Amino acid sequence: MSISNHLDWPFFEPRHRTLAADLEQWAKAHLIDGHAKHPSQAEVDEECRMLVRRLGEGGWLGYAVGGTAYCGSGEAIDTRAVCLLRETLARYSGLADFAFAMQGLGSGAISLFGTDDQKRRYLPRVAAGSAVAAFAISEPNAGSDVAALECAAKREGGGYVIHGQKTWISNGGIADFYVLFARTGEAPGAKGISAFIVDAATPGLEIAERFEVMAPHPLARLVFKNCRVPATQRLGEAGQGFKVAMATLDIFRSSVAAAALGFARRALQEALCRSTSRKMFGQALSDFQLTQAKLAKMATDIDSAALLTYRAAWLRDMGRPVTVEAAMAKMTATEIAQQAIDTAVQIFGALGVVSEQTVERLYREIRPLRIYEGATEVQQLIIARGILKAYEKDR
Ligand SMILES: Cc1cc2nc3c(=O)[nH]c(=O)nc-3n(C[C@H](O)[C@H](O)[C@H](O)COP(=O)(O)OP(=O)(O)OC[C@H]3O[C@@H](n4cnc5c(N)ncnc54)[C@H](O)[C@@H]3O)c2cc1C
C-alpha cells in the first residue's frame, strides 16, 4: 500500500513493472494465505518442497539464478527483480518468499563464481525447482563473527575432507545441496576460507538436529565427519571463500529488506481494513486521530524503507559498490517492518494475537529477519565503517 505507485519510481525499468504485475496475478491464483495451525516438521518440509516446485513451474526461479545458458532469466541476477519477487511473495506467504529466497541464496555463489560445469550441473535444477539449495556458513561459535568459523576442509589426494559443523541452516534436511564455507588455511581469519558445493547425499554429511522456530521453516544443524568432496566441488579460488560469501550476501541483503517491506505492506493493508470497519464510540477506529497517526507513520516508514531498498538494488544492478547501501536498506526495512506489524497487531486488539490471524503470523514472520544475514547491530557496524572510511579518504 503506497499513495504513489512505487513501481513508477525511476529505479525500475518497464520489464520490472511487467514482472510485478504478472507475479501479482500468479500469487493471487497460486498462494494460499496462511498455513496449517502449528504444522508438523514433516508438513513444513513438504509445503516448502511443494512451493519450490510451484515457483519453478511458474518460471519465477529463473530470477534466482544468473545466465540464460543455465535457465536464468537474464545473464546476471537482476537485483531489482529479485527484490520485487520477494516483496510480492512475502505479502502473500512467508514460506513462499523463503522458498524463493533460499533458491537464490543457496545457489547465488554458483551463479557468481561457479565454473561452466558447476553451473550446468546445479543452476538449471535450481531454476526448475527440482533441486533445493542451501547456504551454510554459520556455526555454533561463528554467527556475527563469521570469519571465526572452524569447520575445516583439508586437502587430501585429489580433493578435500571436511570436518566440523554448521548450524541454523535454512533448508537443512530438505536441501539437495549445500554451498558450504570451510577453513582451508591459506591464511588466518577471513583469508583462509574456501567455498564448496556439497551434495546432500555425500557420505559424512549428517543432519544432526532440526529446530522448530517461531515462523516454521526447515532449519537444521549439520555435522561433517570425514566428508570427502572432489576438488571440482570447490567454488572459486582457494582462500577466496569469504569474498564469495560477501558477494552473494550483497545481492541477498537488499532482498531481505524487500521481504520485510512485503510483510510491512501486508500489515498496513490489514490495519487499514480493520480500522475502517471496526466501530467503537460511535465511529470507525480509523476516524480517531490517534489511529491516523499510527497509519501515517506506518505508510511513511514503509515508503522510506522502500526507497532505501530499491536504491540498493538499483546500485547493484548498475555495477556500483553496494555494501553500505544494502546494510542501510536491510537494517531500516526489517526494523520498521517489525514496528509496523506491531502497530497492526495493536489496531486489531485481542484479535491480533489469535494464532494464525494474518497480523499474528506476520508478527512471527518478521522477527528472524532482524537477525539473519547480519543482525541489525552488524549492519550498524558495516554502515559506520563505510562512512568513517569515506570521511578519512575525503579529509
Ligand atoms: C531463521 C534463521 C535462518 C537462518 N538461516 C541461515 C542459513 O541459511 N545459513 C546460515 O549460514 N546461517 C543462517 N542463520 C544464522 C544467522 O545468520 C545468524 O543467526 C546470525 O548471523 C547471528 O549469529 P548468532 O545467531 O550466532 O548471534 P550472535 O553472533 O551470537 O549475536 C548475538 C547478538 O549480538 C549482537 N552483536 C554482534 N556483534 C556485535 C557487536 N560488535 N556489538 C554489539 N552487539 C553485537 C548481534 O547483533 C546479536 O544481536 C539463520 C538464522 C535464523 C534466525
The ligand as an SDF file (V2000), in Angstrom:
LIG
                    3D

 53 58  0  0  0  0  0  0  0  0999 V2000
   15.5960  -18.1480   10.9240 C   0  0  0  0  0  0  0  0  0  0  0  0
   17.0600  -18.1500   10.6900 C   0  0  0  0  0  0  0  0  0  0  0  0
   17.5650  -18.6800    9.4990 C   0  0  0  0  0  0  0  0  0  0  0  0
   18.9430  -18.7150    9.2800 C   0  0  0  0  0  0  0  0  0  0  0  0
   19.4160  -19.2810    8.1320 N   0  0  0  0  0  0  0  0  0  0  0  0
   20.7590  -19.3790    7.9380 C   0  0  0  0  0  0  0  0  0  0  0  0
   21.2780  -20.0330    6.7670 C   0  0  0  0  0  0  0  0  0  0  0  0
   20.5270  -20.4680    5.8790 O   0  0  0  0  0  0  0  0  0  0  0  0
   22.6170  -20.1590    6.6510 N   0  0  0  0  0  0  0  0  0  0  0  0
   23.4860  -19.6950    7.5890 C   0  0  0  0  0  0  0  0  0  0  0  0
   24.6730  -19.8500    7.4160 O   0  0  0  0  0  0  0  0  0  0  0  0
   23.0120  -19.0630    8.7130 N   0  0  0  0  0  0  0  0  0  0  0  0
   21.6870  -18.9000    8.9010 C   0  0  0  0  0  0  0  0  0  0  0  0
   21.1990  -18.2830   10.0290 N   0  0  0  0  0  0  0  0  0  0  0  0
   22.1400  -17.8460   11.0610 C   0  0  0  0  0  0  0  0  0  0  0  0
   22.2780  -16.3400   11.1120 C   0  0  0  0  0  0  0  0  0  0  0  0
   22.9810  -15.8330   10.0180 O   0  0  0  0  0  0  0  0  0  0  0  0
   22.9130  -15.9930   12.4690 C   0  0  0  0  0  0  0  0  0  0  0  0
   21.9320  -16.2990   13.4490 O   0  0  0  0  0  0  0  0  0  0  0  0
   23.3460  -14.5440   12.5750 C   0  0  0  0  0  0  0  0  0  0  0  0
   24.4770  -14.3020   11.7740 O   0  0  0  0  0  0  0  0  0  0  0  0
   23.6610  -14.1530   14.0150 C   0  0  0  0  0  0  0  0  0  0  0  0
   24.5420  -15.0630   14.5880 O   0  0  0  0  0  0  0  0  0  0  0  0
   24.2090  -15.7220   16.0160 P   0  0  0  0  0  0  0  0  0  0  0  0
   22.8180  -16.2600   15.9820 O   0  0  0  0  0  0  0  0  0  0  0  0
   25.2980  -16.6470   16.3480 O   0  0  0  0  0  0  0  0  0  0  0  0
   24.1910  -14.4990   17.0210 O   0  0  0  0  0  0  0  0  0  0  0  0
   25.4850  -13.8230   17.6990 P   0  0  0  0  0  0  0  0  0  0  0  0
   26.5430  -13.6480   16.6910 O   0  0  0  0  0  0  0  0  0  0  0  0
   25.7770  -14.5570   18.9490 O   0  0  0  0  0  0  0  0  0  0  0  0
   24.8990  -12.3880   18.0610 O   0  0  0  0  0  0  0  0  0  0  0  0
   24.0980  -12.1660   19.2190 C   0  0  0  0  0  0  0  0  0  0  0  0
   23.7790  -10.6870   19.3130 C   0  0  0  0  0  0  0  0  0  0  0  0
   24.9850   -9.9390   19.3940 O   0  0  0  0  0  0  0  0  0  0  0  0
   24.9150   -8.8380   18.5070 C   0  0  0  0  0  0  0  0  0  0  0  0
   26.2310   -8.3890   18.0940 N   0  0  0  0  0  0  0  0  0  0  0  0
   27.0440   -8.9380   17.1520 C   0  0  0  0  0  0  0  0  0  0  0  0
   28.1690   -8.2040   17.0310 N   0  0  0  0  0  0  0  0  0  0  0  0
   28.0600   -7.1620   17.8910 C   0  0  0  0  0  0  0  0  0  0  0  0
   28.8890   -6.0570   18.2370 C   0  0  0  0  0  0  0  0  0  0  0  0
   30.0690   -5.8950   17.6290 N   0  0  0  0  0  0  0  0  0  0  0  0
   28.4700   -5.1860   19.1880 N   0  0  0  0  0  0  0  0  0  0  0  0
   27.2820   -5.3780   19.7940 C   0  0  0  0  0  0  0  0  0  0  0  0
   26.4370   -6.3910   19.5050 N   0  0  0  0  0  0  0  0  0  0  0  0
   26.8230   -7.2800   18.5850 C   0  0  0  0  0  0  0  0  0  0  0  0
   24.1110   -9.3940   17.3480 C   0  0  0  0  0  0  0  0  0  0  0  0
   23.6170   -8.3730   16.5450 O   0  0  0  0  0  0  0  0  0  0  0  0
   23.0330  -10.1690   18.0660 C   0  0  0  0  0  0  0  0  0  0  0  0
   22.0080   -9.2810   18.4640 O   0  0  0  0  0  0  0  0  0  0  0  0
   19.8250  -18.2030   10.2570 C   0  0  0  0  0  0  0  0  0  0  0  0
   19.3060  -17.6390   11.4320 C   0  0  0  0  0  0  0  0  0  0  0  0
   17.9500  -17.6000   11.6410 C   0  0  0  0  0  0  0  0  0  0  0  0
   17.4190  -16.9910   12.8960 C   0  0  0  0  0  0  0  0  0  0  0  0
  1  2  1  0
  2  3  1  0
  2 52  2  0
  3  4  2  0
  4  5  1  0
  4 50  1  0
  5  6  2  0
  6  7  1  0
  6 13  1  0
  7  8  2  0
  7  9  1  0
  9 10  1  0
 10 11  2  0
 10 12  1  0
 12 13  2  0
 13 14  1  0
 14 15  1  0
 14 50  1  0
 15 16  1  0
 16 17  1  0
 16 18  1  0
 18 19  1  0
 18 20  1  0
 20 21  1  0
 20 22  1  0
 22 23  1  0
 23 24  1  0
 24 25  2  0
 24 26  1  0
 24 27  1  0
 27 28  1  0
 28 29  2  0
 28 30  1  0
 28 31  1  0
 31 32  1  0
 32 33  1  0
 33 34  1  0
 33 48  1  0
 34 35  1  0
 35 36  1  0
 35 46  1  0
 36 37  1  0
 36 45  1  0
 37 38  2  0
 38 39  1  0
 39 40  1  0
 39 45  2  0
 40 41  1  0
 40 42  2  0
 42 43  1  0
 43 44  2  0
 44 45  1  0
 46 47  1  0
 46 48  1  0
 48 49  1  0
 50 51  2  0
 51 52  1  0
 52 53  1  0
M  END
$$$$
